[in-house]
Amino acid sequence: MTKIDTRSSQFTRFKLEPYTPFIGAIITDFDLKETADESVRADLRRALAQYQVLFFRNQSLTPEQQIDVARVFGDPDKAKAYFQRHEFNKLIELIEFKPGLPGYGTDQWHADISFVANPPTGTVLYARDVPAIGGDTAWASGTYVYDRLDPALRAYLETLEAVHSIEHSGWPTWFETQPNGEELYRQARADHLPVTHKVIQTHPVTGRKLVYVSPNFTLRIKGLSRQESDALLTFLFSLFEKPEAQARWRWENNAVAIWDNRATVHYAVTDYTEYRLLHRVTFGEDKAF
């Protein structure tokens, strides 16, 4: 099984420490505003491809600067969800929790917006106002899950496609809480008919194979009976739940996480009751895989 390279000396423009043996790295003593140099940008892209999620503390970014960070990795004007948008810059989504109001149903493992044909390839998430404790986010590695599979099962999964659907997510419940929720939901379903993605994908940067399914959006596997599909998906989902596959990040104000949306799934832990606000910018390419 492939572990991540722990040689921090391979990056000369910033200090990097692996976060777990299989996923994640913390980059310290680095200002994300200082990314104009192409050699720095190239190192950040290489680090993200290798470690799959990068963590930064003590950042100070304006909305425009956060979008500039996203541009290091891709085009920030790609697929977006239904979160409220920033008042002055619509490329920024507001991940906001207010006490007494419903959440977004993101407390399930998922890759962002996989219910579209060309999902975003990554995300920059910036903590603006978070509780002192609670509200962690966990990521799990799809390459780790693939590496754990029996070779015969890998070969079989290579032949399969899975259906991803917005109707299988937390969004329908959220729509129900909105004043015009029924209309919004009808439009969302019309805009986003179910799509299919290969169960096993090859990462276009690293060349590594990964499992691309998640409970929040994957409805079924094509060509299998409902019972067979449910059983196989339940097994695959369970592999993402192994602690060895995961990196769990405790947020603090001004922290940033940047993740590869192709190679990982994530889970927003909802063990808090206080106000919480994060700014999200997804980024993508003309073709994710």
C-alpha positions as CSV (number, residue, x, y, z in Angstrom):
1,M,0.0,0.0,0.0
2,T,1.4,3.4,-1.0
3,K,2.2,5.8,1.7
4,I,2.7,9.5,1.0
5,D,6.3,10.7,0.7
6,T,7.4,12.1,4.0
7,R,10.5,14.0,2.6
8,S,9.5,17.6,3.4
9,S,12.8,18.6,1.7
10,Q,11.3,18.0,-1.7
11,F,9.5,21.4,-1.4
12,T,11.9,24.3,-1.2
13,R,9.5,27.2,-1.2
14,F,7.6,26.3,2.0
15,K,7.8,24.1,5.0
16,L,5.5,21.0,4.7
17,E,4.8,18.3,7.3
18,P,2.7,15.2,6.5
19,Y,-0.5,15.1,8.5
20,T,-1.2,11.4,8.5
21,P,0.7,8.5,6.8
22,F,-1.8,8.3,3.9
23,I,-3.5,11.7,3.5
24,G,-2.9,15.4,4.2
25,A,-0.1,17.8,4.9
26,I,0.3,21.0,7.0
27,I,2.1,23.9,5.3
28,T,3.6,26.3,7.9
29,D,5.2,29.7,7.8
30,F,3.7,30.5,4.5
31,D,1.4,33.4,3.4
32,L,-1.1,32.3,0.8
33,K,-1.1,35.8,-0.6
34,E,2.4,35.2,-1.8
35,T,1.7,33.0,-4.8
36,A,2.7,35.1,-7.7
37,D,5.9,33.2,-8.4
38,E,5.2,30.3,-10.7
39,S,7.7,28.1,-8.9
40,V,5.7,28.5,-5.7
41,R,2.4,27.8,-7.6
42,A,3.9,24.7,-9.2
43,D,5.1,23.4,-5.8
44,L,1.6,24.0,-4.3
45,R,0.0,22.1,-7.1
46,R,2.4,19.2,-6.7
47,A,1.9,19.1,-3.0
48,L,-1.9,19.0,-3.4
49,A,-1.7,16.2,-5.9
50,Q,0.6,14.2,-3.7
51,Y,-1.1,14.8,-0.3
52,Q,-4.7,15.4,-1.5
53,V,-5.5,18.0,1.2
54,L,-3.4,20.9,2.4
55,F,-3.8,22.7,5.7
56,F,-2.8,26.3,6.6
57,R,-3.2,28.3,9.7
58,N,-3.0,32.1,10.4
59,Q,-4.0,33.3,7.0
60,S,-5.5,36.7,6.2
61,L,-7.3,36.7,2.9
62,T,-9.7,39.1,1.3
63,P,-12.4,37.5,-0.9
64,E,-10.4,38.4,-4.0
65,Q,-7.2,36.9,-2.6
66,Q,-9.0,33.7,-1.7
67,I,-10.1,33.5,-5.4
68,D,-6.6,34.1,-6.5
69,V,-5.5,31.2,-4.4
70,A,-8.1,29.0,-6.1
71,R,-6.6,30.1,-9.5
72,V,-3.3,28.6,-8.5
73,F,-5.0,25.2,-8.9
74,G,-7.8,25.7,-11.4
75,D,-10.7,27.8,-12.7
76,P,-12.9,29.2,-9.8
77,D,-15.8,29.8,-12.2
78,K,-16.8,26.2,-12.4
79,A,-19.6,24.1,-10.8
80,K,-21.2,25.7,-7.7
81,A,-23.8,24.3,-5.3
82,Y,-26.8,26.2,-3.7
83,F,-25.1,27.9,-0.8
84,Q,-25.7,31.6,-0.4
85,R,-23.1,33.7,-2.3
86,H,-20.9,36.5,-1.0
87,E,-22.5,39.9,-1.3
88,F,-19.7,41.4,-3.4
89,N,-18.2,38.3,-5.2
90,K,-20.4,35.5,-6.4
91,L,-17.5,33.1,-6.8
92,I,-17.5,32.7,-3.0
93,E,-20.1,30.5,-1.4
94,L,-21.0,31.1,2.3
95,I,-21.0,28.0,4.4
96,E,-23.0,29.5,7.2
97,F,-24.7,28.0,10.2
98,K,-27.0,30.1,12.4
99,P,-28.4,28.7,15.6
100,G,-32.0,27.5,15.2
101,L,-31.8,27.3,11.4
102,P,-31.4,24.0,9.4
103,G,-28.0,22.9,8.2
104,Y,-27.1,21.8,4.7
105,G,-26.9,18.0,5.2
106,T,-23.1,17.9,4.5
107,D,-22.6,15.5,7.5
108,Q,-22.2,12.6,5.0
109,W,-19.2,11.6,3.1
110,H,-19.1,13.2,-0.3
111,A,-17.1,14.7,-3.1
112,D,-18.4,18.2,-3.9
113,I,-21.0,18.4,-6.6
114,S,-20.4,15.0,-8.1
115,F,-24.0,15.2,-9.3
116,V,-22.8,17.1,-12.4
117,A,-21.0,15.7,-15.4
118,N,-17.9,17.8,-14.8
119,P,-17.4,18.2,-11.0
120,P,-15.0,20.7,-9.5
121,T,-11.5,19.4,-9.1
122,G,-10.9,21.0,-5.8
123,T,-11.9,23.5,-3.1
124,V,-10.4,26.3,-1.0
125,L,-12.2,26.6,2.3
126,Y,-11.4,29.6,4.6
127,A,-12.6,29.8,8.2
128,R,-13.9,33.2,9.0
129,D,-15.8,32.7,12.3
130,V,-15.8,29.2,13.8
131,P,-16.6,27.8,17.3
132,A,-13.7,27.3,19.7
133,I,-14.5,23.6,19.6
134,G,-16.5,21.4,17.3
135,G,-17.3,21.6,13.6
136,D,-14.2,19.6,12.4
137,T,-14.0,18.4,8.8
138,A,-12.7,15.0,7.9
139,W,-11.3,13.9,4.6
140,A,-10.8,10.3,3.3
141,S,-8.6,9.2,0.5
142,G,-10.1,7.4,-2.5
143,T,-6.6,6.2,-3.5
144,Y,-6.2,4.6,-0.1
145,V,-9.6,2.8,-0.6
146,Y,-8.5,1.6,-4.0
147,D,-5.2,0.3,-2.7
148,R,-7.0,-1.8,-0.1
149,L,-9.2,-3.7,-2.6
150,D,-8.5,-7.2,-3.7
151,P,-7.1,-7.2,-7.3
152,A,-10.0,-9.3,-8.6
153,L,-12.5,-6.8,-7.2
154,R,-10.5,-3.9,-8.6
155,A,-10.7,-5.4,-12.0
156,Y,-14.5,-5.9,-11.7
157,L,-15.1,-2.3,-10.4
158,E,-13.1,-1.0,-13.4
159,T,-16.1,-2.2,-15.6
160,L,-18.7,-0.4,-13.6
161,E,-20.4,3.1,-13.6
162,A,-22.3,4.7,-10.8
163,V,-25.2,7.1,-11.0
164,H,-24.8,10.3,-9.0
165,S,-27.9,12.4,-8.2
166,I,-28.8,15.6,-6.4
167,E,-32.0,13.9,-5.3
168,H,-29.9,11.4,-3.3
169,S,-28.2,14.2,-1.3
170,G,-29.0,16.5,1.6
171,W,-30.1,19.3,-0.7
172,P,-33.8,18.2,-1.1
173,T,-34.2,18.5,2.7
174,W,-32.6,21.9,2.7
175,F,-34.9,23.1,-0.2
176,E,-37.9,22.2,2.0
177,T,-36.8,24.8,4.6
178,Q,-36.8,27.6,2.1
179,P,-39.8,29.9,1.4
180,N,-39.8,28.9,-2.3
181,G,-38.3,25.6,-1.7
182,E,-40.6,23.5,-3.9
183,E,-39.9,25.7,-6.9
184,L,-36.1,25.7,-6.2
185,Y,-36.1,21.9,-5.9
186,R,-38.1,21.5,-9.2
187,Q,-35.6,23.7,-10.9
188,A,-32.6,21.9,-9.4
189,R,-33.9,18.6,-10.6
190,A,-34.5,20.0,-14.1
191,D,-31.0,21.5,-14.2
192,H,-29.2,18.5,-12.8
193,L,-30.5,15.2,-14.2
194,P,-28.7,12.1,-12.8
195,V,-25.2,11.6,-14.3
196,T,-22.9,8.6,-14.4
197,H,-19.2,8.4,-13.4
198,K,-16.8,5.5,-13.5
199,V,-16.5,3.8,-10.1
200,I,-12.8,3.6,-10.6
201,Q,-11.1,6.7,-11.9
202,T,-7.5,7.5,-12.8
203,H,-6.2,10.8,-11.4
204,P,-5.0,12.8,-14.4
205,V,-2.1,14.3,-12.5
206,T,-0.7,11.5,-10.4
207,G,-1.9,8.5,-12.5
208,R,-3.1,6.8,-9.4
209,K,-6.3,4.8,-9.4
210,L,-9.1,5.8,-7.0
211,V,-12.6,4.9,-5.9
212,Y,-15.1,7.6,-6.9
213,V,-18.4,7.0,-5.0
214,S,-19.9,8.6,-1.9
215,P,-23.0,8.1,0.2
216,N,-24.3,11.7,-0.3
217,F,-24.6,11.6,-4.1
218,T,-24.1,8.1,-5.4
219,L,-27.5,6.6,-6.0
220,R,-26.8,3.2,-7.5
221,I,-24.4,1.2,-9.7
222,K,-25.6,0.7,-13.3
223,G,-26.3,-2.8,-14.5
224,L,-26.8,-4.3,-11.0
225,S,-30.0,-5.1,-9.2
226,R,-30.9,-2.8,-6.4
227,Q,-29.9,-5.4,-3.8
228,E,-26.5,-6.0,-5.5
229,S,-25.9,-2.3,-5.9
230,D,-26.7,-1.5,-2.3
231,A,-24.5,-4.3,-1.0
232,L,-21.5,-3.3,-3.1
233,L,-21.8,0.4,-2.4
234,T,-22.2,-0.2,1.3
235,F,-19.0,-2.2,1.3
236,L,-17.1,0.6,-0.6
237,F,-18.5,3.3,1.6
238,S,-17.3,1.4,4.7
239,L,-13.7,1.6,3.5
240,F,-13.8,5.4,3.6
241,E,-14.8,5.1,7.2
242,K,-11.6,3.5,8.3
243,P,-9.5,5.9,10.4
244,E,-6.4,5.0,8.5
245,A,-8.0,6.5,5.3
246,Q,-8.8,9.8,7.0
247,A,-7.4,13.2,8.1
248,R,-9.6,15.1,10.6
249,W,-9.0,18.9,10.8
250,R,-9.9,21.0,13.8
251,W,-10.8,24.5,12.5
252,E,-9.7,27.8,14.0
253,N,-10.3,31.3,12.7
254,N,-8.2,32.2,9.6
255,A,-7.3,28.6,8.9
256,V,-7.5,27.3,5.3
257,A,-8.0,23.8,3.8
258,I,-7.4,23.1,0.1
259,W,-8.4,19.7,-1.1
260,D,-8.4,17.6,-4.3
261,N,-12.0,16.9,-4.9
262,R,-11.2,14.0,-7.3
263,A,-9.1,12.0,-4.9
264,T,-11.0,12.6,-1.7
265,V,-14.4,12.6,0.0
266,H,-15.1,14.7,3.1
267,Y,-17.5,14.9,6.0
268,A,-18.6,18.1,7.8
269,V,-19.0,17.2,11.5
270,T,-22.1,18.8,13.0
271,D,-21.3,18.6,16.7
272,Y,-21.7,22.4,17.4
273,T,-24.5,24.8,18.1
274,E,-22.8,28.1,17.8
275,Y,-22.6,30.5,14.8
276,R,-20.1,29.3,12.1
277,L,-19.0,30.9,8.8
278,L,-16.6,29.7,6.2
279,H,-15.9,31.0,2.7
280,R,-15.8,28.4,0.0
281,V,-14.3,28.6,-3.5
282,T,-14.5,25.6,-5.7
283,F,-12.2,25.3,-8.7
284,G,-12.2,23.1,-11.8
285,E,-11.0,22.3,-15.2
286,D,-12.7,21.7,-18.6
287,K,-12.6,18.0,-17.8
288,A,-12.2,16.6,-14.2
289,F,-11.0,13.2,-15.3
